[in-house]
Amino acid sequence: MTPKELNALLRGIEEDEHLEFKEAKRYFDFEKLVRYCVAIANEGGGKIILG
């Protein structure tokens, strides 16, 4: 993903079944990430933005 594409996602778009924003300041639990990935895959795909 390019910075331009990321900025487009961050401008005025809310989370839905195909886009998740997750806070990961120091550590993000791998098992939680796997569950989010599976959930998004089950909905037909999407993106997870960690930050």
C-alpha angles and dihedrals in degrees: 000000000000123000088249092055091047092051090051090054093049096050111091097321117128128209117271137156090296101043129050129177115204128183113230107168099157108348138007120199108246093213091055090050091051091051091050091049092050092048092051091045090052089055092055101273136296143154137290116203113202117195 
